[in-house]
Amino acid sequence: MNGIIVINKPPGRTSHDMVSFVRKLTGIKKVGHTGTLDPMATGVLPICIGKATKAADMLTDSDKEYRAQMVLGAITDTQDSSGKILERSPVCVTEEQIKETISCFIGEISQIPPMFSAIKKDGKKLYELARQGISVEREARHVKIYDIKITEIDLESKTVTIDVRCSKGTYIRTLCEDIGKKLGCGAYMNSLIRTKSAGFALADSFTKEELEKMKEQDTLKNALLPLDRIFKDYDRIELDEISAKKVKNGMRIRYNAAKSGKLYRIYDEKGAFLCISECKNGELVLKKAFWVD
């Protein structure tokens, strides 16, 4: 079994929990996820199986989309609703001020990663130090916020719901806290749904319960997306039998129609997906192999 199953991760489960679940479900050990989701978060988590695990790093590097709800008027030690409230402040802002402030965060921004994160410092994960009450200095990181759409502002309940499209490595709970800080009243993230990752949307995903039922009905293969679906935005090149054999032997293939520096999906004469290659000086150079021997 080679391909991708997109899980709609439930709250309270780690990304590693979902990997273990798929291993047990499929009986396959070679399984990996493509970007950690916080335990409290839900939504799109692509799980790579078999040969598809080779593409996990390419998926992890992709842009992401989220829907988040933030609560104004308080900050917590985890920057989300799972933490302890450290401070409360009155919320004296208008809808217009909220809209104007949020728009300031579109573009390249600097974020200081939260203490409750999986980033390592001197070999230890930050959340392990945070649980011991230890706080260490973290270097700011540059991330890109491509767009923020406000879907709801409820000043009565002091909540704001936003849709965010961003680069990898963006901490949405840090974004919520920073927005609250700029508004002057504080804020924390109340809920988070990842709505898109690596081109996969919620519509492509299955719940844990749905997958278990498919396993019982022997229809689990219907949830498995083909490996080349990851690279659907790359142009396709189909090779003849001789050229396909050369590719499998690690040889460069002359292909004048390809553009230098561009990545391509490579298939053999029967339409079987072989690899991703990059064009260099008119030649296709193997980037990552996916063929099944």
MOKA-V993264 format. One record per pair of residues at least 24 apart in sequence whose C-alpha atoms are under 7 Angstrom apart, sorted by the first residue. I is the first residue (numbers start at 0). J is the second residue. Records with the same first field share a line. If there is no record, write none. Layout:
I->J, J
This chain:
0->48, 49
1->48, 49, 50, 51, 226
2->47, 48, 49, 51, 223, 224, 225, 226
3->45, 46, 47, 48, 51, 223, 224, 225, 226
4->45, 46, 47, 222, 223, 224
5->43, 44, 45, 46, 203, 204, 205
6->43, 44, 45, 204, 205, 206
7->41, 42, 43, 44, 201, 204, 205, 206
8->41, 42, 43, 44, 206
9->41
10->38, 39, 40, 41
11->38, 39
12->38
13->37, 38
18->46
33->58, 59
34->59
40->190, 191, 192
41->191, 192, 193
42->192, 193, 194, 201
43->193, 194, 195, 196, 200, 201, 204
50->289
51->226
58->197
60->167
61->167, 196, 197
62->165, 166, 167, 196, 197
63->164, 165, 166, 167, 195, 196
64->163, 164, 165, 193, 194, 195, 196
65->162, 163, 164, 191, 192, 193, 194, 195
66->161, 162, 163, 191, 192, 193, 194
67->160, 161, 162, 188, 190, 191, 192
68->158, 159, 160, 161, 188, 189, 190, 191
69->158, 159, 160, 175, 186, 187, 188, 189
70->157, 158, 159, 186, 187, 188, 189
71->157, 158, 179, 184, 185, 186, 187
72->184, 185, 186
73->184, 185, 186, 187
74->185, 186, 187
75->187
77->115
78->172, 173, 176, 187, 188
79->172, 187, 188, 189
80->187, 188, 189
88->184, 185
89->184
90->184
94->152
100->178, 182
101->178
104->144
105->144, 145, 146, 147
106->143, 144, 145
107->141, 142, 143, 144
108->141, 142, 143
109->139, 140, 141, 142
110->139, 140, 141
111->137, 138, 139, 140
112->137, 139
113->173
142->166, 168, 169
227->272
233->262, 263, 264
234->263, 264
235->263, 264, 265
236->263, 264, 265, 266
237->265, 266, 267, 268
238->266, 267, 268
239->267, 268
240->267, 268
243->267
249->285
251->282, 283, 284
252->282, 283
253->281, 282, 283
254->281, 282, 283
255->281
257->281
